[in-house]
Amino acid sequence: MTVTARAVKDEALRLGFAACGISSLDPIPHAESLDHWLEAGYGGTMRYIHRQAKTRKRPAFLAPAAKCIVVVIHTYYSRGTPSHGPRLAKYAQGMDYHTVTLDRLEQLGDFLKASGANLARAYVDTGPLQERELAQRAGLGWIGKNTMLLRPGLGSWFFIGEVVTDLELEIDAPFEVDHCGTCTRCLDACPTAAFVEPRVLDATRCISYLTIEHKGPIPAEMASSLNGWAFGCDICNDVCPWNERFAQGTAEPAFQPRADLDAAGPSFFDTMDAAEFERRFGDTPLSRAGLAGMRRNWKAAWESLG
C-alpha cells in the first residue's frame, strides 16, 4: 500500500496534533554547536546527552532501515488561574505528556504500519534526537532566541514528537525565516541570566534544570531567583510576543490544569508520604522530581517569594 505525506499529515491532524512535517535523516546542520555546548559544561549533570551526541548529530544512526522522520507538535497551552504561591510550568499542570503524546504518536505509527511501514518508532523527549532542529527542518517553525521552537500563528506552547519510519515520504522544505528580529524580551526576562547569548542556554542556570534535573540542594544564589517556580519555568515563553498574540488553548483534556495545588501551603509536600505522592502525582511530570525533589523545590519556591 502506498501512502502520501499528505495522508500522513491529515492523520496526524485527525489524532489531535497541531501540525506535522517530514524531515530527512541527514546530519543536523548545527552539529558543532552541540559539541561546543557540551564542552562548555552547559548541560550540567545531563550526561545522557554526551552519550547520545553521536546519534543526535546523525539521526540516521537511530535505525539502519529508516528513510525519514515524521515530526509533529502537540499543543498544551491553557491560561489557568494566577497562583498566590509556588507555580508549576504549564506543561506540568496536567497529565504527563510522555504518556499522552506518546499514545497519539503510537497511533500515528499504527497508521504508518497499516500503510506498509515495517518501522514506526515513536519518540517524545525520550530518545537521542535534536527535536527542535528536526522540527525546524520539517518546516514547522524556527528556533527562537530562547531556544524554543516557534510556529507562526501558534507560538511555542507545544511538545514535539517524532515517528521514525522506513516509508519513503516527501520531505518538507526547512523553515528558513527567523521571525525574532531584534526582540530580546525572553533573554532580558530570565531571572537567573541563563542565556549566554541568543539561542545558547546554560542549563545549569535555568530554573527548569534546577528544579527537575539538578540533584541535591539548589545553590543559594540560584534559589533566591526562583521567583516562586517550584517545577519548571515559563518566563521566556510568557514574555514572547508570538505567544502573547497567538497562543491557542489545547483541546487535549489530559493537559488541563488540575486543582491539586490550589491553596497548598508551605508544608504541603512535607506532610505527604510516598504513597500519597504517587497517588496524586504519579501520572504527572512531577513524578520526575519525586517527593524528595518536590519538598526541596516547594520550600525553595516559597522562600524565593519572600
Secondary structure per residue as TSV (DSSP state, phi and psi in degrees):
chain	resnum	aa	ss	phi	psi
A	1	M	-	360.0	131.1
A	2	T	-	-98.9	133.3
A	3	V	-	-123.7	144.7
A	4	T	-	-96.8	160.3
A	5	A	H	-59.5	-36.9
A	6	R	H	-61.6	-40.9
A	7	A	H	-65.6	-38.0
A	8	V	H	-64.7	-43.3
A	9	K	H	-65.1	-40.0
A	10	D	H	-62.9	-40.1
A	11	E	H	-65.8	-39.7
A	12	A	H	-60.8	-42.5
A	13	L	H	-66.0	-39.1
A	14	R	H	-62.3	-34.4
A	15	L	T	-76.9	-7.5
A	16	G	T	109.2	2.2
A	17	F	-	-75.9	148.8
A	18	A	S	-79.6	-26.5
A	19	A	E	-164.8	161.2
A	20	C	E	-147.8	139.6
A	21	G	E	-141.2	168.3
A	22	I	E	-119.2	126.6
A	23	S	E	-111.2	149.9
A	24	S	-	-76.2	176.3
A	25	L	-	-101.5	14.9
A	26	D	S	-60.8	156.1
A	27	P	-	-54.7	144.2
A	28	I	-	-65.7	146.1
A	29	P	T	-71.6	-18.9
A	30	H	T	-119.8	44.6
A	31	A	H	-58.9	-37.3
A	32	E	H	-65.6	-26.1
A	33	S	H	-65.6	-37.7
A	34	L	H	-64.4	-43.2
A	35	D	H	-59.7	-46.5
A	36	H	H	-64.5	-38.8
A	37	W	H	-63.8	-43.9
A	38	L	H	-68.2	-41.8
A	39	E	H	-62.4	-32.4
A	40	A	T	-76.5	-8.5
A	41	G	T	82.1	13.2
A	42	Y	T	-71.3	-12.9
A	43	G	T	-85.3	-5.1
A	44	G	T	56.6	-130.1
A	45	T	T	-88.0	7.7
A	46	M	-	-79.9	68.3
A	47	R	H	-65.2	-21.2
A	48	Y	H	-61.1	-27.1
A	49	I	H	-68.6	-36.9
A	50	H	H	-60.6	-45.4
A	51	R	H	-65.0	-30.4
A	52	Q	H	-92.4	-4.8
A	53	A	H	-54.6	-41.9
A	54	K	H	-59.5	-46.1
A	55	T	H	-74.0	-35.6
A	56	R	H	-59.4	-36.6
A	57	K	H	-79.9	-26.8
A	58	R	-	-132.4	83.6
A	59	P	G	-59.7	-16.2
A	60	A	G	-62.2	-21.1
A	61	F	G	-70.7	-13.0
A	62	L	G	-60.7	-42.4
A	63	A	-	-158.6	124.3
A	64	P	T	-57.9	-30.7
A	65	A	T	-84.0	-10.3
A	66	A	-	-63.9	145.0
A	67	K	-	-115.8	-28.5
A	68	C	E	-163.1	175.5
A	69	I	E	-127.7	123.3
A	70	V	E	-85.7	123.2
A	71	V	E	-116.0	133.5
A	72	V	E	-129.0	161.8
A	73	I	E	-124.9	141.6
A	74	H	E	-127.2	109.5
A	75	T	E	-71.2	138.9
A	76	Y	-	-127.3	5.1
A	77	Y	-	-64.6	137.4
A	78	S	-	-148.6	143.6
A	79	R	-	-70.5	-38.7
A	80	G	-	63.9	-165.8
A	81	T	-	-124.5	145.1
A	82	P	-	-59.4	140.6
A	83	S	-	-102.7	140.7
A	84	H	S	-93.9	-2.2
A	85	G	S	-125.6	-153.9
A	86	P	-	-58.3	152.7
A	87	R	E	-121.4	153.2
A	88	L	E	-111.7	145.9
A	89	A	-	-57.3	148.2
A	90	K	G	-55.3	-38.6
A	91	Y	G	-67.1	-17.6
A	92	A	G	-98.4	4.3
A	93	Q	S	-89.2	-7.7
A	94	G	S	-123.7	-150.8
A	95	M	S	-71.7	153.8
A	96	D	-	-59.9	124.1
A	97	Y	H	-65.3	-25.1
A	98	H	H	-58.6	-35.7
A	99	T	H	-78.3	-50.1
A	100	V	H	-69.2	-53.5
A	101	T	H	-68.7	-37.9
A	102	L	H	-63.5	-35.8
A	103	D	H	-61.2	-43.9
A	104	R	H	-64.8	-40.1
A	105	L	H	-64.9	-38.4
A	106	E	H	-67.5	-32.9
A	107	Q	H	-65.8	-39.3
A	108	L	H	-65.1	-38.7
A	109	G	H	-61.8	-38.2
A	110	D	H	-63.1	-38.4
A	111	F	H	-62.3	-42.3
A	112	L	H	-63.9	-40.6
A	113	K	H	-66.6	-38.7
A	114	A	H	-67.1	-18.7
A	115	S	T	-96.1	6.6
A	116	G	T	115.5	-2.5
A	117	A	-	-74.3	141.2
A	118	N	S	-97.0	-20.4
A	119	L	-	-123.8	126.7
A	120	A	E	-152.7	82.2
A	121	R	E	-101.2	122.1
A	122	A	E	-98.5	144.5
A	123	Y	E	-140.6	144.4
A	124	V	S	-147.4	95.7
A	125	D	S	57.7	31.6
A	126	T	S	-127.9	4.7
A	127	G	S	-142.0	176.4
A	128	P	S	-80.1	64.7
A	129	L	-	-127.1	141.0
A	130	Q	-	-86.6	83.0
A	131	E	H	-61.4	-41.3
A	132	R	H	-69.1	-37.3
A	133	E	H	-66.5	-39.5
A	134	L	H	-65.3	-40.3
A	135	A	H	-65.2	-40.5
A	136	Q	H	-62.8	-41.2
A	137	R	H	-70.1	-24.1
A	138	A	T	-86.4	5.6
A	139	G	T	82.7	16.2
A	140	L	S	-89.7	-10.1
A	141	G	-	161.0	-172.9
A	142	W	E	-118.5	157.6
A	143	I	E	-88.9	117.6
A	144	G	-	-76.9	176.4
A	145	K	T	-66.7	-19.5
A	146	N	T	-90.8	12.6
A	147	T	S	73.4	2.0
A	148	M	-	-86.0	149.8
A	149	L	E	-76.9	130.8
A	150	L	E	-116.8	135.4
A	151	R	B	-118.0	129.3
A	152	P	T	-53.8	135.1
A	153	G	T	78.0	1.9
A	154	L	T	-135.9	-38.3
A	155	G	B	93.0	-139.6
A	156	S	S	-135.3	11.6
A	157	W	-	-83.1	71.6
A	158	F	E	-156.1	158.8
A	159	F	E	-92.4	154.6
A	160	I	E	-112.4	132.6
A	161	G	E	-131.8	161.7
A	162	E	E	-140.0	151.1
A	163	V	E	-128.0	115.9
A	164	V	E	-85.6	127.9
A	165	T	E	-139.0	160.2
A	166	D	S	-97.1	6.3
A	167	L	S	-73.4	144.6
A	168	E	-	-93.7	102.6
A	169	L	-	-112.9	153.9
A	170	E	-	-64.7	127.8
A	171	I	-	-81.4	138.1
A	172	D	-	-82.2	154.1
A	173	A	-	-73.2	142.0
A	174	P	-	-66.8	157.2
A	175	F	-	-84.8	113.2
A	176	E	-	-101.1	-17.2
A	177	V	-	-89.2	132.6
A	178	D	-	-96.1	111.0
A	179	H	-	-95.7	10.3
A	180	C	-	-74.6	-30.9
A	181	G	T	59.8	-136.1
A	182	T	T	-92.2	0.8
A	183	C	-	-63.7	135.6
A	184	T	-	-131.6	23.4
A	185	R	H	-59.5	-39.5
A	186	C	H	-65.0	-40.9
A	187	L	H	-67.5	-43.2
A	188	D	H	-69.7	-28.5
A	189	A	H	-82.3	-16.9
A	190	C	-	-63.6	118.0
A	191	P	T	-72.7	-14.9
A	192	T	T	-109.9	8.0
A	193	A	-	52.7	48.4
A	194	A	-	-78.2	-15.4
A	195	F	E	-90.6	114.4
A	196	V	E	-67.3	-39.1
A	197	E	E	-163.8	170.7
A	198	P	T	-52.9	128.7
A	199	R	T	71.1	15.5
A	200	V	E	-127.8	110.2
A	201	L	E	-105.9	126.6
A	202	D	-	-86.3	98.0
A	203	A	G	-58.4	-29.0
A	204	T	G	-67.3	-12.3
A	205	R	G	-108.7	0.1
A	206	C	-	-85.3	134.6
A	207	I	H	-60.9	-36.0
A	208	S	H	-61.8	-45.0
A	209	Y	H	-62.7	-46.2
A	210	L	H	-63.8	-32.3
A	211	T	H	-96.3	-3.7
A	212	I	H	-127.3	-58.0
A	213	E	T	-83.5	-35.0
A	214	H	-	-69.2	134.4
A	215	K	-	-105.3	151.6
A	216	G	S	85.6	-177.9
A	217	P	S	-60.7	144.0
A	218	I	-	-74.5	127.0
A	219	P	-	-51.0	138.3
A	220	A	H	-56.0	-40.4
A	221	E	H	-68.4	-23.5
A	222	M	H	-87.4	-39.7
A	223	A	H	-59.2	-35.7
A	224	S	T	-69.9	-14.2
A	225	S	T	-107.3	15.2
A	226	L	-	-68.1	-22.0
A	227	N	T	55.6	30.1
A	228	G	T	88.7	2.4
A	229	W	E	-80.4	122.8
A	230	A	E	-104.0	-15.3
A	231	F	E	-159.9	111.3
A	232	G	-	73.1	-172.7
A	233	C	-	-160.4	140.7
A	234	D	-	-114.0	4.4
A	235	I	H	-56.1	-49.4
A	236	C	H	-70.4	-18.8
A	237	N	H	-83.1	-41.9
A	238	D	H	-58.8	-39.4
A	239	V	T	-87.6	-6.5
A	240	C	-	-69.0	125.7
A	241	P	H	-57.9	-31.7
A	242	W	H	-66.2	-35.1
A	243	N	H	-75.9	-39.4
A	244	E	H	-59.3	-35.3
A	245	R	H	-90.8	-35.1
A	246	F	H	-122.2	-1.0
A	247	A	-	-55.4	133.0
A	248	Q	-	-118.0	133.7
A	249	G	-	-65.4	146.0
A	250	T	-	-73.3	147.0
A	251	A	-	-96.2	3.1
A	252	E	-	-88.0	111.2
A	253	P	G	-57.2	-34.6
A	254	A	G	-65.8	-20.6
A	255	F	G	-91.6	-0.8
A	256	Q	S	-68.1	141.5
A	257	P	-	-60.8	140.1
A	258	R	-	-92.3	167.7
A	259	A	S	-100.4	13.2
A	260	D	T	-57.5	-32.0
A	261	L	T	-107.4	6.4
A	262	D	T	-61.1	125.4
A	263	A	T	64.1	20.3
A	264	A	-	-72.2	127.5
A	265	G	-	-84.8	-178.9
A	266	P	T	-60.0	-27.3
A	267	S	T	-97.9	13.6
A	268	F	T	-53.0	-52.7
A	269	F	T	-81.0	-25.7
A	270	D	T	-64.7	-30.0
A	271	T	T	-93.4	8.0
A	272	M	-	-105.5	138.8
A	273	D	-	-95.8	173.7
A	274	A	H	-61.1	-37.8
A	275	A	H	-65.4	-42.2
A	276	E	H	-67.9	-39.8
A	277	F	H	-60.4	-43.5
A	278	E	H	-64.9	-40.7
A	279	R	H	-64.5	-39.8
A	280	R	H	-89.2	-31.0
A	281	F	H	-129.9	6.0
A	282	G	T	-63.3	-23.8
A	283	D	T	-103.7	18.9
A	284	T	S	-118.2	166.5
A	285	P	G	-59.8	-21.3
A	286	L	G	-62.0	-20.2
A	287	S	G	-63.2	-22.9
A	288	R	G	-66.0	-38.7
A	289	A	T	-76.5	-29.5
A	290	G	H	76.0	172.3
A	291	L	H	-62.9	-44.6
A	292	A	H	-62.2	-42.2
A	293	G	H	-65.3	-39.7
A	294	M	H	-71.9	-30.7
A	295	R	H	-62.3	-45.8
A	296	R	H	-61.0	-49.9
A	297	N	H	-63.0	-44.3
A	298	W	H	-63.1	-42.5
A	299	K	H	-64.8	-46.7
A	300	A	H	-64.7	-36.8
A	301	A	H	-65.9	-44.0
A	302	W	H	-61.9	-43.5
A	303	E	H	-64.8	-34.5
A	304	S	H	-70.4	-17.9
A	305	L	T	-83.1	-7.9
A	306	G	-	76.2	360.0
